[in-house]
Amino acid sequence: MVEHERPRSPITEHEQSQIHGRELDETNKLLNQNQLASKPVSHGQSAGGGVGNHATYLKDNFVWSSFPLGERAGLGMKNFALCRNQTTFVDYIDLSKPTVVQSEIDKLRDQAVRINILETSQLELDRYVIHPFVKMHIVDIHTGRYVSKSGTKCVVGLNEAMTVTTGHKNFAESGIDFIPPFATNCCDLRLEGIARARWNYSIVLNEEASYLYDPKHIILFEILDFSKDLLKQNSNKLDSNHHYRIAWGYLRLAGLAKNHIGLSKIQLFKYKFDPSVTAVQNLQKNYKRVPFVYFDFIWPNKVEVLKNDLLI
């Protein structure tokens, strides 16, 4: 459920304490990587830290080769048969322009956004799905980069600062200029004995609603879990952040026909993007501030998790 509230600044300590601790560590890792100097790269990013886009990402061999061979072959033959260039899911979205007028978005000024993560439908049985949580990313639909803040205030928590090191091994603290990823608490499925996760978790984004309800902004949802057993085995079932991926979905707050306010169902999809260790290192260097789930989002062919959705 997406609701509006009067903005509160700063966010209270109680709200901050509910933010998933591991996600803050990952954000700091992302921020530290962003401070490293990078060499000139091709495929949509300039030497000065330019921004790639959905079209250039699929031309990058590290991105393209991270999808299954059958998927790549099928998409290539489809494009050849239709005599068309490589397209992404964003191209299909861009064909249908939103009908929501700017005046409807202007009504959201001086209001904040509260996201309520309620529950999922019955999840597929999986021995590694024990205590799932939902991770959210607010990104630009065309570049996949985390959306910049409209100001300097904290958006999801009190401690939105990064610590960087200089060449002299000195430490310095600096604020961040984008909205970092955030997550719910874990839901222990063993307590209820069913494969249906219920979080009933709310988070207030200390950002003006009219800014977030931009047609260029989307929220990517990931349902993830963690497993000590898989971590000990160094299993390839875990992603680069050592999470066990379950499903993902997306929501465009300013939809094609209306603004998504109130109860919404998010269709869940299976992950296809599965980069190697070498690909992860190159993607993290070349495409900073782009979560890997965005590459699943731009892939044209998606596989729905049948009868599974996320209620917000």
C-alpha positions in Angstrom: 0.0 0.0 0.0 1.4 3.4 -1.0 0.0 6.3 1.0 0.8 10.0 1.5 1.7 11.8 4.7 2.9 15.2 5.7 6.7 15.1 5.5 8.6 14.6 8.7 12.2 15.7 9.0 14.2 14.3 10.4 13.0 10.7 10.6 12.6 9.4 14.1 15.1 7.1 15.7 12.3 4.4 16.0 12.0 4.3 12.3 15.7 4.2 11.8 16.0 1.2 14.2 13.8 -0.9 11.9 16.0 -0.5 8.9 17.7 -3.8 8.0 21.3 -3.5 9.2 22.8 -5.6 6.5 21.4 -3.2 3.8 23.3 -0.3 5.4 26.5 -2.2 5.1 25.8 -3.0 1.5 25.0 0.7 0.9 28.4 1.7 2.4 30.1 -0.8 0.1 28.3 0.7 -2.9 29.3 4.2 -1.8 33.0 3.3 -1.3 33.1 1.8 -4.7 31.7 4.9 -6.2 34.7 6.9 -4.9 37.2 4.8 -6.8 38.6 6.2 -10.0 37.6 4.2 -13.1 39.2 3.8 -16.5 37.3 4.8 -19.7 34.8 2.1 -20.6 32.6 1.5 -23.5 28.9 0.6 -23.7 27.3 3.7 -22.4 29.6 5.0 -19.8 32.2 7.7 -20.3 35.6 8.1 -18.6 34.1 10.9 -16.5 31.6 8.7 -14.9 28.9 9.0 -17.5 25.6 7.2 -17.4 24.6 4.2 -19.4 21.1 3.4 -20.4 18.8 0.4 -21.0 19.7 0.1 -24.7 23.5 0.2 -24.2 23.4 -2.3 -21.2 22.4 -5.2 -23.4 25.2 -4.4 -25.8 27.7 -4.9 -23.0 29.1 -8.4 -23.3 29.2 -8.8 -19.5 25.5 -8.1 -19.2 24.5 -10.1 -22.3 26.4 -13.2 -21.3 24.9 -13.2 -17.8 21.6 -14.3 -19.2 20.9 -18.0 -20.1 22.1 -19.2 -23.5 18.7 -20.3 -24.5 17.2 -16.9 -23.7 19.9 -15.1 -25.7 19.4 -17.4 -28.7 15.6 -17.1 -28.6 15.7 -13.3 -28.4 18.3 -13.1 -31.2 16.2 -15.2 -33.5 13.1 -13.2 -32.7 14.8 -9.9 -33.5 16.2 -11.4 -36.7 12.8 -12.7 -37.8 11.2 -9.3 -37.2 14.1 -7.4 -38.8 14.5 -5.2 -35.8 17.4 -4.0 -33.6 17.8 -5.2 -30.0 15.0 -3.9 -27.8 14.5 -3.9 -24.1 11.4 -4.0 -21.8 11.7 -0.2 -21.4 11.2 0.2 -25.1 7.8 -1.5 -24.8 6.9 0.7 -21.8 7.9 3.9 -23.7 5.5 3.0 -26.5 2.6 3.7 -24.2 2.8 7.2 -22.7 1.3 7.8 -19.3 -2.1 9.5 -19.4 -1.7 10.9 -15.9 -1.5 14.7 -16.3 1.0 16.9 -14.4 -1.8 18.5 -12.5 -2.5 15.2 -10.7 1.1 14.9 -9.7 1.2 18.5 -8.5 -1.6 17.7 -6.0 1.0 15.6 -4.2 3.2 18.5 -3.2 4.0 18.9 0.5 3.2 15.3 1.1 5.5 12.3 1.8 5.2 8.7 0.7 4.7 5.8 3.0 5.1 2.3 1.7 3.4 -0.6 3.4 4.7 -4.1 2.6 1.9 -6.4 3.6 2.3 -10.0 2.4 2.9 -12.4 -0.5 0.6 -15.1 -1.9 1.7 -18.7 -1.4 5.4 -19.0 -2.3 6.8 -22.0 -4.1 8.2 -24.5 -1.6 11.9 -24.2 -1.3 14.1 -25.5 1.5 16.2 -22.3 1.5 13.2 -20.0 1.9 12.9 -19.7 5.7 13.0 -16.0 6.7 12.6 -13.8 3.6 12.7 -10.1 3.5 11.9 -7.5 0.8 14.6 -5.1 -0.5 13.5 -2.0 -2.5 15.4 0.2 -5.0 14.1 3.5 -6.3 15.8 3.9 -9.8 15.5 5.8 -13.0 13.6 3.7 -15.5 16.0 4.5 -18.4 19.4 4.4 -16.7 18.8 2.1 -13.7 20.7 4.4 -11.5 19.5 5.2 -8.0 17.3 8.3 -8.0 19.0 11.4 -6.7 17.6 13.2 -3.7 15.7 16.4 -4.3 17.7 18.0 -1.4 20.3 17.1 1.2 18.0 15.7 3.9 17.9 12.0 4.9 15.2 10.0 3.1 15.1 6.5 4.6 17.1 6.9 7.8 19.1 9.1 10.1 22.5 7.7 9.1 22.8 8.3 5.4 26.5 9.1 5.3 29.5 7.4 3.8 33.0 6.9 5.1 35.7 7.1 2.5 39.5 6.7 2.8 42.1 8.9 1.1 45.5 7.9 -0.3 47.0 8.8 3.1 44.7 6.3 4.9 42.7 9.2 6.4 39.0 8.7 7.0 36.4 11.3 6.1 32.6 11.3 6.3 30.4 12.6 3.6 26.6 12.7 2.8 25.1 10.9 -0.1 23.1 12.4 -2.9 20.9 9.5 -3.9 18.1 7.5 -2.2 19.8 4.3 -0.9 18.2 0.9 -1.1 16.1 -0.1 2.0 14.5 -3.3 3.3 11.9 -4.8 5.6 12.6 -7.0 8.6 12.7 -10.7 8.0 9.5 -12.9 8.2 10.1 -16.2 9.9 7.9 -18.7 8.0 8.5 -21.3 10.6 6.3 -19.5 13.1 3.1 -19.9 11.0 4.1 -23.1 9.2 3.1 -21.9 5.8 5.0 -20.6 2.8 3.2 -17.2 2.9 5.3 -14.3 4.1 3.6 -11.6 6.1 5.6 -8.5 7.0 3.1 -5.7 7.6 6.0 -3.4 7.5 5.8 0.4 6.9 8.5 2.9 5.9 8.1 6.6 5.4 10.2 8.2 2.7 11.2 11.7 3.7 10.9 12.9 0.2 8.2 15.0 -1.5 5.6 12.7 -3.2 5.4 14.8 -6.3 9.1 14.2 -6.9 8.8 10.4 -6.5 5.7 10.2 -8.7 7.8 11.1 -11.7 7.0 8.8 -14.7 10.8 8.2 -15.0 11.0 6.6 -11.5 10.2 3.0 -10.6 10.5 0.9 -7.5 12.2 -2.5 -7.9 11.2 -5.1 -5.3 13.3 -8.1 -4.4 12.3 -11.0 -2.2 15.5 -12.4 -0.7 16.7 -14.7 2.0 20.0 -15.7 3.5 21.4 -19.1 4.3 24.4 -19.9 6.5 24.6 -23.4 5.0 24.9 -22.0 1.4 27.4 -19.4 2.6 29.6 -22.1 4.2 29.5 -24.1 0.9 30.3 -20.9 -1.1 27.3 -21.9 -3.2 26.6 -20.4 -6.6 23.0 -20.2 -5.5 23.8 -17.0 -3.7 24.2 -13.6 -5.5 27.1 -11.2 -5.2 25.8 -9.9 -1.9 25.4 -13.5 -0.5 21.6 -13.4 -0.7 19.4 -16.2 -1.9 17.2 -14.7 -4.6 13.5 -15.8 -4.6 11.6 -13.4 -6.9 11.4 -9.8 -8.0 8.8 -7.3 -9.2 8.4 -3.6 -10.0 6.0 -0.7 -9.6 5.8 2.5 -11.5 4.2 5.0 -9.1 3.0 7.2 -11.9 1.3 4.4 -13.9 0.0 4.5 -17.4 -3.6 5.3 -16.4 -3.4 6.4 -12.8 -1.1 7.1 -9.8 -0.7 4.0 -7.7 -2.1 5.1 -4.4 -3.5 2.6 -2.0 -3.6 -1.2 -2.2 -1.5 -2.7 -5.1 -0.5 -6.2 -6.2 3.0 -6.6 -7.6 3.5 -9.4 -10.1 6.6 -11.4 -9.2 9.1 -12.8 -11.7 11.9 -15.3 -11.7 15.4 -14.1 -11.9 17.3 -14.7 -15.1 20.3 -12.4 -14.8 23.1 -14.5 -13.2 26.6 -12.9 -13.6 29.9 -14.7 -13.0 32.4 -13.4 -10.5 34.3 -11.7 -13.3 31.2 -10.1 -14.7 30.2 -8.9 -11.2 33.6 -7.1 -10.8 33.3 -5.4 -14.2 29.7 -4.4 -13.8 30.3 -2.9 -10.3 33.2 -0.9 -11.8 31.5 0.2 -15.0 27.9 0.7 -13.8 27.9 2.3 -10.4 24.7 2.8 -8.5 22.8 0.3 -10.8 21.3 -2.6 -8.9 21.7 -5.9 -10.7 17.9 -6.6 -10.5 17.5 -3.7 -13.0 19.1 -5.9 -15.7 16.3 -8.5 -15.1 13.9 -5.6 -15.5 15.1 -4.5 -18.9 15.2 -8.1 -20.3 12.3 -8.3 -22.8 11.2 -11.9 -22.0 10.0 -12.4 -18.4 8.8 -15.6 -16.6 6.1 -14.9 -14.1 6.0 -16.8 -10.8 2.6 -18.3 -11.3 -0.1 -17.3 -8.8 2.6 -15.4 -6.8 2.4 -11.7 -6.1 3.4 -9.2 -3.5 0.7 -7.1 -1.8 1.7 -3.6 -0.8 
